[in-house]
Amino acid sequence: MELSYILNELGEDRELYFNAIAPPIIQTSNFACKTVAEMREMLKHEPDVYFYTRGNNPTVTLLEKKMAALEGAEHAIAFGSGIAAVSAAVLSQVKAGDHVVCIKKPYSWTNALMQKFLPRFGVEVTMVDGTDANNYKNALKPNTKLLYLESPNSFTFELQDIKAIVAIAKAHNCVTIIDNSFATPLFQNPLAMGVDLVVHSCTKYIGGHSDVMGGVICGKHETINKIFVQEYMTLGAILDPHAAWLLVRGLRTLPVRMERVAATTKRIVAYLSNHPKVEQVLYPFLETNPQYELAQKQMRSNTGQFTITLKTEDINKVDLFCDGLKHFLMAASWGGHESLIYPVAASYNTGNYKSSLPFTMIRFYIGLEDPDYLINDLEQALAKV
Ligand SMILES: Cc1ncc(COP(=O)(O)O)c(C=O)c1O
C-alpha cells in the first residue's frame, strides 16, 4: 500500500460524512440498536461493530487502520497512552510462572513494568544488554515466553539486531515485542523482520505537536482480537475519539516532519560531535558508532534523538549549559515541533527518578526549527561551560 494512500485515503469513508475532507470526531460513548435482533447481531460480532466506545469507535478505528497499514500489520489497537499499549502487549503474553527477557535501559515506565510490576504477579524478568543478541540467547530459560526489545533504546540509543533476536525467539518458541516509537513506522518495520507485536507511543512523532497522548499495538488479527477481549476491555485504557482525531491529523504530515527532523538532526550531530566541549555523542547513525552498519541495515533513516556527554566533572557546568539554552525547552517526551533537552543532572541521585547514568549526559530531541537557529543557541550555551 502506498504511503500517500494510507495517510490521505485509507479508511476515510468521506461519502458517509457529507464528503468532508477532515473526518468527523464521533464523540459518543454509546451506539443505539433499533431492535433486539439488531442488538443480538451486534453482540455476536464485537469487536467488528460499533456498540460501546470502550470497545470500538469509528474515529479510533480510522487511526488503527492507518497505523496497521503503516506497520504492514493485519490489525492494530489504540490506547490512551504509549505505556498503556506497552503494558497491554506485555500482559497479553505472560502469566504467573513465565519468564521474560527484556532490553536493559528501556523507557523508564517499561522498566518499572518489567522490574517492579511483573514480579508482583509471579513473572520473572531478566534484563540484558541488547547490543549483543547472544545475551538474549544466554538469558533464555525453559519458561521464557517473551523477548522484549526497544531499538533504539531510551537515552543511550543502542540498537538490537532485530532479525537475530527474532531467530532466537522462534527457535525457543517465544513471542517478540518491540517498542518502535523512536524509529516510527516510516523508518523501521519490525513486523517485516519477523517480530510478533509492535508498540508505539503515538504521543511522540505520530501526534507530532506535543498536544495529545496515545499508543498503539500492531500485529496479527488473532493476537489483537485476543488483546481486545482481555487487556483492552478489562483495563479500559482506551483512546478518546478526540485524541484519535488529533493523531490522524498528525499522521497527515508525518513524512515531511520526519524528513525535516532527520536532516536537521544530522547537521546538529555533526556540529556537536566536533565540538571540543562535547565528550561523546550517542547516535546510531554516526559513522564512528560501532552499530552504524546495523543502523543502516535495519532502519531507513535516523530520527531526532541523540544524547551527548559534556566534557566536565562539574555538575554546575552541566546546569550552566542547560540553563543557558534559549531555544531548547527542558522537558520529558519528544517528537513534537519543538526541540527539547532532558538532562540526567536533573534526576541524578534524587527522588523517584534517580538515574544511574552519568550527570554529564543530556538527551536531545530536535524539532522543526531552523538548524542554524539551534546551532547558534548551542554555540552560545557551550561557551558558558
Ligand atoms: C520509547 C518510549 N516508549 C513508550 C513511552 C510511553 O509513552 P506515553 O508517554 O505515551 O505513555 C515513551 C514515553 O516517553 C517512550 O519514550
PDBQT file of the ligand as one rigid body, heavy atoms in Angstrom, charges set to zero:
ROOT
HETATM    1  C1  LIG A 401      10.278   4.748  23.945  1.00  0.00    +0.000 C 
HETATM    2  C2  LIG A 401       9.040   5.097  24.683  1.00  0.00    +0.000 A 
HETATM    3  N1  LIG A 401       8.062   4.188  24.759  1.00  0.00    +0.000 NA
HETATM    4  C3  LIG A 401       6.917   4.434  25.421  1.00  0.00    +0.000 A 
HETATM    5  C4  LIG A 401       6.718   5.644  26.050  1.00  0.00    +0.000 A 
HETATM    6  C5  LIG A 401       5.441   5.883  26.797  1.00  0.00    +0.000 C 
HETATM    7  O1  LIG A 401       4.611   6.676  26.048  1.00  0.00    +0.000 OA
HETATM    8  P1  LIG A 401       3.462   7.598  26.690  1.00  0.00    +0.000 P 
HETATM    9  O2  LIG A 401       4.153   8.714  27.369  1.00  0.00    +0.000 OA
HETATM   10  O3  LIG A 401       2.648   7.972  25.519  1.00  0.00    +0.000 OA
HETATM   11  O4  LIG A 401       2.725   6.730  27.658  1.00  0.00    +0.000 OA
HETATM   12  C6  LIG A 401       7.696   6.636  25.990  1.00  0.00    +0.000 A 
HETATM   13  C7  LIG A 401       7.473   7.935  26.655  1.00  0.00    +0.000 C 
HETATM   14  O5  LIG A 401       8.338   8.778  26.747  1.00  0.00    +0.000 OA
HETATM   15  C8  LIG A 401       8.900   6.353  25.292  1.00  0.00    +0.000 A 
HETATM   16  O6  LIG A 401       9.896   7.248  25.228  1.00  0.00    +0.000 OA
ENDROOT
TORSDOF 0
